[in-house]
Amino acid sequence: MKKYICVTIEDKIEASGNDYNKGFRKCRTKELAQEIEDICNDNDEKGYDLVSIVPILQGEHVVISNDGAWANSTTEGVIITFKAR
């Protein structure tokens, strides 16, 4: 048994928006939360304790008009670290 293990969950984003703003992306939070729960319970049964859950963020800059712009960051997934008991 390894002392530490890391698990990644990726690609939990989807495009959304309208004709004006097609580049907006959002996290599929319910799907991500369920997957985190499943992985944590599975590794608990294998004898590992949760150490941390770190979000994977993706920055994005979208121009709205010639006069201004806005930016956001979207949670794309997580890195989960476990330690053997």
C-alpha positions as protocol buffer text, in pm:
chain_id: "A"
residue {
  index: 1
  type: MET
  ca { x: 0 y: 0 z: 0 }
}
residue {
  index: 2
  type: LYS
  ca { x: 132 y: 343 z: -92 }
}
residue {
  index: 3
  type: LYS
  ca { x: 152 y: 600 z: 184 }
}
residue {
  index: 4
  type: TYR
  ca { x: -5 y: 878 z: -31 }
}
residue {
  index: 5
  type: ILE
  ca { x: -218 y: 866 z: -343 }
}
residue {
  index: 6
  type: CYS
  ca { x: -360 y: 1145 z: -560 }
}
residue {
  index: 7
  type: VAL
  ca { x: -667 y: 1118 z: -780 }
}
residue {
  index: 8
  type: THR
  ca { x: -771 y: 1373 z: -1040 }
}
residue {
  index: 9
  type: ILE
  ca { x: -1117 y: 1447 z: -1172 }
}
residue {
  index: 10
  type: GLU
  ca { x: -1108 y: 1647 z: -1495 }
}
residue {
  index: 11
  type: ASP
  ca { x: -1329 y: 1788 z: -1768 }
}
residue {
  index: 12
  type: LYS
  ca { x: -1627 y: 1878 z: -1551 }
}
residue {
  index: 13
  type: ILE
  ca { x: -1710 y: 2191 z: -1753 }
}
residue {
  index: 14
  type: GLU
  ca { x: -1967 y: 2266 z: -2019 }
}
residue {
  index: 15
  type: ALA
  ca { x: -2013 y: 2555 z: -2256 }
}
residue {
  index: 16
  type: SER
  ca { x: -2316 y: 2773 z: -2203 }
}
residue {
  index: 17
  type: GLY
  ca { x: -2433 y: 3113 z: -2310 }
}
residue {
  index: 18
  type: ASN
  ca { x: -2628 y: 3268 z: -2592 }
}
residue {
  index: 19
  type: ASP
  ca { x: -2545 y: 3403 z: -2937 }
}
residue {
  index: 20
  type: TYR
  ca { x: -2385 y: 3709 z: -2776 }
}
residue {
  index: 21
  type: ASN
  ca { x: -2166 y: 3512 z: -2535 }
}
residue {
  index: 22
  type: LYS
  ca { x: -2091 y: 3158 z: -2656 }
}
residue {
  index: 23
  type: GLY
  ca { x: -1763 y: 3132 z: -2465 }
}
residue {
  index: 24
  type: PHE
  ca { x: -1904 y: 3115 z: -2112 }
}
residue {
  index: 25
  type: ARG
  ca { x: -1825 y: 2789 z: -1933 }
}
residue {
  index: 26
  type: LYS
  ca { x: -1962 y: 2648 z: -1611 }
}
residue {
  index: 27
  type: CYS
  ca { x: -1877 y: 2356 z: -1385 }
}
residue {
  index: 28
  type: ARG
  ca { x: -2111 y: 2056 z: -1377 }
}
residue {
  index: 29
  type: THR
  ca { x: -2121 y: 2077 z: -997 }
}
residue {
  index: 30
  type: LYS
  ca { x: -2366 y: 1796 z: -922 }
}
residue {
  index: 31
  type: GLU
  ca { x: -2167 y: 1551 z: -1134 }
}
residue {
  index: 32
  type: LEU
  ca { x: -1839 y: 1666 z: -979 }
}
residue {
  index: 33
  type: ALA
  ca { x: -1975 y: 1640 z: -624 }
}
residue {
  index: 34
  type: GLN
  ca { x: -2104 y: 1286 z: -685 }
}
residue {
  index: 35
  type: GLU
  ca { x: -1772 y: 1176 z: -830 }
}
residue {
  index: 36
  type: ILE
  ca { x: -1582 y: 1325 z: -533 }
}
residue {
  index: 37
  type: GLU
  ca { x: -1816 y: 1144 z: -293 }
}
residue {
  index: 38
  type: ASP
  ca { x: -1770 y: 812 z: -474 }
}
residue {
  index: 39
  type: ILE
  ca { x: -1391 y: 841 z: -484 }
}
residue {
  index: 40
  type: CYS
  ca { x: -1369 y: 942 z: -117 }
}
residue {
  index: 41
  type: ASN
  ca { x: -1590 y: 655 z: -3 }
}
residue {
  index: 42
  type: ASP
  ca { x: -1402 y: 406 z: -221 }
}
residue {
  index: 43
  type: ASN
  ca { x: -1062 y: 512 z: -85 }
}
residue {
  index: 44
  type: ASP
  ca { x: -1191 y: 515 z: 273 }
}
residue {
  index: 45
  type: GLU
  ca { x: -1289 y: 150 z: 229 }
}
residue {
  index: 46
  type: LYS
  ca { x: -935 y: 82 z: 99 }
}
residue {
  index: 47
  type: GLY
  ca { x: -781 y: 227 z: 417 }
}
residue {
  index: 48
  type: TYR
  ca { x: -703 y: 584 z: 313 }
}
residue {
  index: 49
  type: ASP
  ca { x: -792 y: 910 z: 489 }
}
residue {
  index: 50
  type: LEU
  ca { x: -868 y: 1226 z: 296 }
}
residue {
  index: 51
  type: VAL
  ca { x: -591 y: 1488 z: 315 }
}
residue {
  index: 52
  type: SER
  ca { x: -710 y: 1756 z: 72 }
}
residue {
  index: 53
  type: ILE
  ca { x: -929 y: 1845 z: -223 }
}
residue {
  index: 54
  type: VAL
  ca { x: -778 y: 2117 z: -443 }
}
residue {
  index: 55
  type: PRO
  ca { x: -975 y: 2274 z: -729 }
}
residue {
  index: 56
  type: ILE
  ca { x: -833 y: 2286 z: -1081 }
}
residue {
  index: 57
  type: LEU
  ca { x: -923 y: 2630 z: -1214 }
}
residue {
  index: 58
  type: GLN
  ca { x: -916 y: 2754 z: -1568 }
}
residue {
  index: 59
  type: GLY
  ca { x: -899 y: 3128 z: -1627 }
}
residue {
  index: 60
  type: GLU
  ca { x: -1086 y: 3282 z: -1916 }
}
residue {
  index: 61
  type: HIS
  ca { x: -1105 y: 3632 z: -2061 }
}
residue {
  index: 62
  type: VAL
  ca { x: -1399 y: 3721 z: -2281 }
}
residue {
  index: 63
  type: VAL
  ca { x: -1438 y: 4057 z: -2457 }
}
residue {
  index: 64
  type: ILE
  ca { x: -1792 y: 4189 z: -2439 }
}
residue {
  index: 65
  type: SER
  ca { x: -1752 y: 4513 z: -2636 }
}
residue {
  index: 66
  type: ASN
  ca { x: -1491 y: 4760 z: -2754 }
}
residue {
  index: 67
  type: ASP
  ca { x: -1539 y: 4954 z: -2430 }
}
residue {
  index: 68
  type: GLY
  ca { x: -1475 y: 4676 z: -2182 }
}
residue {
  index: 69
  type: ALA
  ca { x: -1424 y: 4315 z: -2098 }
}
residue {
  index: 70
  type: TRP
  ca { x: -1464 y: 4071 z: -1816 }
}
residue {
  index: 71
  type: ALA
  ca { x: -1285 y: 3762 z: -1699 }
}
residue {
  index: 72
  type: ASN
  ca { x: -1374 y: 3462 z: -1491 }
}
residue {
  index: 73
  type: SER
  ca { x: -1227 y: 3136 z: -1373 }
}
residue {
  index: 74
  type: THR
  ca { x: -1411 y: 2807 z: -1387 }
}
residue {
  index: 75
  type: THR
  ca { x: -1360 y: 2500 z: -1170 }
}
residue {
  index: 76
  type: GLU
  ca { x: -1259 y: 2237 z: -1420 }
}
residue {
  index: 77
  type: GLY
  ca { x: -1202 y: 1953 z: -1176 }
}
residue {
  index: 78
  type: VAL
  ca { x: -1015 y: 1864 z: -856 }
}
residue {
  index: 79
  type: ILE
  ca { x: -705 y: 1690 z: -726 }
}
residue {
  index: 80
  type: ILE
  ca { x: -782 y: 1470 z: -425 }
}
residue {
  index: 81
  type: THR
  ca { x: -502 y: 1351 z: -196 }
}
residue {
  index: 82
  type: PHE
  ca { x: -533 y: 1057 z: 44 }
}
residue {
  index: 83
  type: LYS
  ca { x: -297 y: 916 z: 310 }
}
residue {
  index: 84
  type: ALA
  ca { x: -287 y: 558 z: 429 }
}
residue {
  index: 85
  type: ARG
  ca { x: -406 y: 505 z: 785 }
}
